[in-house]
Structures are given as C-alpha cells and as structure tokens.
Amino acid sequence: MAVFGLANRSTFNDQRPTTRVKLYEVIDLLFKKYQAPLIRDVKVTPLILGLVSMAELEKNPSCLGILFPLYTHIGRNWQGCPLGDSDYDAIWESFIRYFPVTLGGAPQDPSIPSKELIKELLLQCVLSSHHYAKGAVPRFIDMLDTNTDLSANLKVRIHVA
C-alpha cells in the first residue's frame, strides 16, 4: 500500500519512465506471484484502486506494456476473487481511455513497445473478462456514431478451438 501512496502525492508521476517501469514490474510480480496473500491481507478493492491511481496519468508505452498485461491477468485470473462491479469499472476506465491507441512518434529504442503491440495488449484487456463486454460494445458503437477517427482501431481475432 505504501507504493500506491506515491500516486496520491504526485511523487510517482514525477519519476522518470525507467523508474516507473521498475515500480510497475514490482507490482506486476506481487499481483501475479502473491495474489492470494495480497487479496487476503489487503483486500481486492484497495489493490485495484491503488493500481489504477498509479496508472491514472500514465502515457509511456513501456509502462503501458506492463500495465495492460497486468490488467489482462487480473481480468482473466482474478475471476474467482471478490472483484465487485466497481473494481471492474475502475480497471475498465483505466485502460479504455487509451482507445483508440494514439502513440506519437516512432520509438527509437527497440525495448519500447510498438503501437501495434500496445493495440494488441489493449485488445487483450478488453477480452480478458466478460464484465467488460457491457462497456465495450456501446463504447465502440458510440465512437462510430461520433465519426471518431478509428484509424488506430483494434482488430478482433476470433479463435476457434
């Protein structure tokens, strides 16, 4: 919880992207490797709210390259946990604001995720839980109705097992 407190004091957003990446990597590891103890000791809602508060102003592709898979992990693997509608809504709002993906400039560093990869990771967020369907379809239809430039749109792939 102390790490999440950094977001409340704007300390986190003042950090360089490389520092934020490292902190996101720590959170990613904790959420994936220590899920049960975290949920038991901290509870789901404070974890979700802490995470989305840290990500609230995030724009760096390298940071998004960690956040989006973490949101996907939560959507897919925390289904059996007591995630409430407000938890799903907080996660949804944290990632859907990036749709359509509009990253500026071509990355010069090969370690920076490409726009195409960020789009794919965002799509995985949307597809990670049935809870997001109620927001996804109306959002996408609304964007079509408002003539929003969807040149950066997501492509949905159907996988047949």
Secondary structure, 3 states (H helix, E strand, C coil): CHHHHHHHCCCCCCCCHHHHHHHHHHHHHHHHHCHHHHHHHCCHHHHHHHHHHHHCCCCCHHHHHHHHHHHHHHHHHCCCCCCCHHHHHHHHHHHHCCCCCCCCCCCCCCCCCCHHHHHHHHHHHHHCCHHHHHHHHHHHHHHHHCCCCCCCCCCCCCCCC
